[in-house]
Amino acid sequence: MKKAGFGVIGCGSIAEIAHFPSIQRTEGAELVACCDTNEQVARQAAEKWGARIWYTDYRKMLAECDDLDAVIIATPNNVHRNQAVAAAKAGLHVVVEKPLAVTNKEAWDIVNACCENKVKLMVGCDRRFWTQNQWAKQLIETGLIGQVLMARASLHEHWHLYQNHVAATDFRLRADVAGGAALADTGAHAIDLLTWLVGSKVKRTVGVAKRLAMPAEYTLCDDTVWVLLEHENGSYGCVSCNRFSHAVSQVTELYGTEGTIFTSTDATNPFQSVPMAVYTNKDYNIEDLPEIIRNYRWPQLFWVEDHIHRPLQKRWVPIVPPREPNNYTNMTRHFMNCVINDEEPLVSGEDGARAVEVMCAIYKSMETGAWIDLPLPEDEEIIPPFYKPLPPED
């Protein structure tokens, strides 16, 4: 089997719990090098995960490491632009953790650099790689629920849950580095997932991203987000995220003219007890039912009931797909295949840049009090409140 050498820039929490393990689980993928500005963290990561060499300067890694084919950038948001552009110029394929960048200009700089240097670029929006979301996409494309006209994606999660128990550094709290929180961190997932499932680019958006719950001495980042989206195909979406809910709530709702699909990934609750549920108003016989639903349509009264009723009785079908391989393993295996077989990543650089544009447009909409048309003008860079962009290094 063909092999690919990976480097990881940023050895913090997301690399430790997601990227390093997924490389290890991917056949043909080899962790060649890792890099972190903290020497002890870089050295310990290399020892634990079997990297051949470690660095504290990504520029040195890119210049010296000849066995690299791709890099995963898992660093604070403000350095994504410079690191991704440098990796592209070194001829390496690139995965950038979400958000792709903080400003729309930074995001398109990355996309353009990867295009100019003919390397693959994928954004780490892992929600697309959960099985339930991939199944939802497949069912939508078969027309099971008709035309999706309304959709909602949410992710409500208190600051303390990740920051106090998982995070290795405080960059997510720093608005000058991260650019935002409920919008830039959790919102990046929700915006990308919703746009992908609806299957249409965002035409215009309006919304708010404010700090309402947390004190300023804790963070200046936003903790409350509401976003409305109008898609090019005429569908409408809503994204809601916050950083103050102690009980996590994550749900994606897809309302079509012939049915409804719910999915969740981050938590379950009494009203959302399974990671996926499907209802269709279309008439099916058991032999015609999509396999995804047929495999999970357990009888309620009699073991051959679905062979008796023609068409099938209409009802909700709860679905619990296997948790392994998980989202990050699926994502790394997919990117490995893209690198080896010259295929296009599921979450393209353009997808990531358009999601950043939506986020930037929200800040602009708060200033104007109006809907903002997309795409944004090429000569207009929107900088989130308190964010301090780094100078371009190229």
N, C-alpha and C positions, 0 to 999 in steps of 0.2 A: 504494500500500500504506500502511496505517496505520503510524505510527511511535510509538516510546516513548523517552523520555529517561531515561537511567540515570545514577545517581551511584554512585561507589564510595567507601566509607569504609574506609580502611586500604589503603595502596599498597605493601605488602610483597611477599613472595615469591609467595604464592598469587594475589594480584591480578596480578602481573607475568607469571607463566607460565600463568595460567588465565583469570582473569576479563576482563582487558583484551583479550586476543586473541579470546576468545569473543564479546564484544560487537562487536568489529570484524568478525567473520565472520557476524554475525546480521543478515539483511536487515531494515531498519526500525528497528534498535536504534541509538541515538546516545549516545555518552558525553558527557554535558553537563558533569559536574563530578566532581572527585576530591578526596579529603580525607585528610590524614595529619598527625599531630602534628609530624612532622619537616618543616619548611618546604621544605628542599631536595628531599626525596623527593617531596612533593606537587607541587612545581613541575616537576620533571623528568618525572614521570609524565604530567602534563597536556601537556607539550610533546611527549613521545614518542607518546602515544596519541590526541592530538587533542582533549582535553577543552577546553571553552570557558573554564572557570574552575577555579581550585583554592583549597582552604581548608586551614586548620590546626585549625579548630574545627567539628565536625560540626553543632553547634547552629546556627551561623551559616549553614552550607550549607543546612540544612533550612528556615531562616527566610527566606533571601534568594533561593534558586534556584527561580524559578517554573516552569521548563521541565521539572522532574523528574516522572517518573511512578513510578519505582521506584528503590530503592537496594540495593546489594549490600554487606553488612557482612562485611568480611574482616579483622577486628581481633582482638586477644587475647581469649580466652574471657571474662575477667572484665568486659568492657565490653559484651558482646553484649546483655545485658538492657536497660541504659539506652538504648543506641543504637537498638535495635529498637523499643522502646516509643515513643521520641521520633519515629522515622520513621513509625510507625503513626498517632500523634496528628497528624502533619503531613499525613496522608491519602495516604501513599506505600505502594506495594506493596513487600514486603521479601523479600530472600534473605539468610539468615544462614548463614555458613560453619558446618560442624559443629565441635564439638557445638553444638546450639542454645544451650545455657547450661551452667553448671557445676552448679548445684543444681536440684532439682525445682521449687522455688518460682520461681526465676528463669525457668525454661523456661515454666511455665504463665502467668507474668506476661506474657511475650511473646505467647503464644497468645491470651490473653484480650484484650490490647490490640489485636491485629490483628482479632479478632472484633468487638470493640466499635466499631472505626473502619471496619469493612467493607473491609479491604484484604487482598490476597493475601499469604500467608506460605509460603515454601518454605525447606527446610533443604538446605544444600549437600552432601548425601550423594551424591556424583557416581557412586558404584559402580552405582547403579541405571541409569545412563545409558550404561554400556558396552554395546555391541551384544550381546556374548555373554551378559551377564546378562539383557538384555531378551528375547533368544531363549529363554533357559532358562525365564523366567517364562511366555512364550507356550506352550512345550512342556508345562510342568507343567499349565497351565490346560486344555490339550487332553486331559489324562489319559494322556499318552505313558508316564510312568513310574509310573502309579497314584497311590496316596496316599503322600505324603511323610511318613515316620514318623521318620526320623533325618536330621539335617543338621549340618554343621560349617562354620564360617567362620573363617579364620585370616589373620593378617597379622603376620609376623615381620620386623622391620627394625631394624638398629642405629641408635642415636641419631645417630652421626656421618654417616650417609649423607645425611640431609636437613639436619641442623643445620650440618654443616661445609661443605656444597657448595651449598645452595639457600636456606636460611633467611636473612632479612635482619636479624632480631633474635633475642634470646635468650628470648622470653617462654615458649616451649614447655618450657624448662628450669626455669622458676620455678613451683613448686607453688602459691605464693600467688596467682599470676595465672592459670595454666592449669588448676589443679585436679587435674591428673593427666596421664599420658602414654600408656602402653600401653593403658589403659582409655579415657580421655577423647578421645584423638587417633585412634589406629588402631582401638581398640575401637568407637568411634562408627560407623565404616564397617561393621565386621563385624556388629555387632548389628543395624543398620538393614537391611543387605542380607539377612541370614539371616531376619529377621522378615518382610520383604517376600516373599521367595521361598517361604517356608513358607506364607504367606498367613493368618497367625493371630497375634493379640496374645499377648504373654507373660503367662502366668498366675502364675508364680512363678519365682524364680531363686536361685541360690546360687553363690558363687565366691570367688576371691581376687584381689587387686590389690596386689602388693608390689614393693618395690625390693630385688632380690636380686643384681643384677650390677654396677650402677654405684655408684661411691663417693658418699657424701653431699656431698662438696665439689663434685661435678659437678652433681648434681641431687637433690632430695628426692622427685621424682616416681616413680611406680611404673614398673617395667620388665618385669614378669612378670604375666600375667593368664590365669586359667582361669575360665570361666563356663559353668554349666549352665543351660539354659532349658527350662521346660515350657510349651508353648503351650496356648491354650484349646481347640484342636481335638484335643488328645491327642498331638501330635508332640513330639519332644524335640530340642534343639539344643545344640551346644557351640561356644563361641567361645574361641579361644586367640590371644593377641597377646604380642609381646615387643619390647623395644627393645635387644636385645644380639646378634641374629643378623647376622653380617656378610654372609652370603648370604641375600638376601631370599626368603622363602617366603610366597606368598599363594595360597590355594586355597579354593574353596567347593564342598562336597560335598553332594549331595542324593540321599538313598537312598529310593526309593519301592518299593511292593509289586510294581511291574512293570518297574523299571529304575533307572538311575543317571545323573546328570548331574554333570560336573565343570566348573567354570569358574575362570579366573584372569585377573587384570588387571595386577598389579604386577611380575610376573617369571615366567620359565619356568625349568625345570631338567630334568635327565635323566629324572625320574620324572613330569614335568608339562610336556611339550614343546610342547603346543598350548594356546591360551587357552580351548578348549572341547572336551569329549568327551561323547558320548551313547551309552548302551546301553539298548535296550528289549527286554523279553521278550515283547512283544505281537506278534501275527502281522500283517504288512502285505504287500500286494503293492506293486510299485513305484508304481503310479498312486494308491495310497491313502496313501503315506508322506507325512508333513508336509513341506512344501516346504523348510523350513530344513534338514532332514536330507537330503532327496533331492538338493539342490544340492551337497552335500559328500560324498556317498557314492560315492567313486571305486572303480572295479573293482579287485580284487586279483589275479585270474587271467585274466579274459576280459571284453572290453569290453561284452558284452551279458549278463553273468552274472545281473544283477538282473532281466532280462526272462525268464530261463529258470526261475529258482527261484520257485515260488509255494507257500507264502509265501516271503518273502525269508529268506536265511540270517541268523541273528542274530549281530551283531558290534558292536564299538565303532566309532563314526564320529567321527573327529577333525575339528574345525571351526576354521578360521582366518578370522574375519570381517575386513573391512577396518578399519584403525585410524582412518581419517578418514571422516566427521566424528568427532571424539573425544568423550569423555565430557562435558567442560565445554562444548563447542560445542553438543552435544545438549541439555544442561541449560539453557543460556541461551536457545536457540531454543524449548524447551518453555515456559520461564517467560514469554518474550515472547508466545507464543501464549495463555497463560493470562491475561495482562494485557489483550491486545487483544480476545480472544474470550470473556472472562469464564468461563474454565474453571478447574477445581481442579488445583493442582499435584500432581505425582506423589509428591513427598515433602512431605506436609503438615506444618503446625506441630504438629499432634497427634502425628504420627509421630515428629517430633523430640523432643517432650516425653516421649513414652513411652520412647524410647531413653535419655534422660537419667535417667528413673526407674529403668530397669534398672541403669544405672551406679551411681546412688545406692544402690540396693538391695544391690549387691555390697559396698559399704562397711558397710552395716548387717549384712549376713550374716556379715562377718568378726568383728563384735562379738558377735553372738548364736550363731555357729556353726551356723546353721540356714537353711532355705529362707525366703525373704521373699516374701510374697504381694503381688501387684500388682493394681490400682494402689495406690500409697502413700496413706496418709491425707492429706487436703487440708491439715490443720493441722500436718503434720510436715515440716519442712525438714531434709534431710540434707546436711551440709556436709563435703566430702572433707577428709582430713587436710592440714593446712598451708594450706588455701585461705582467703583473706581477702576475703569478699564486699564489694563497694562499696555504699555506701548508695544506695537507690533515689532517682533524681533527680526523680521526679514527685510 
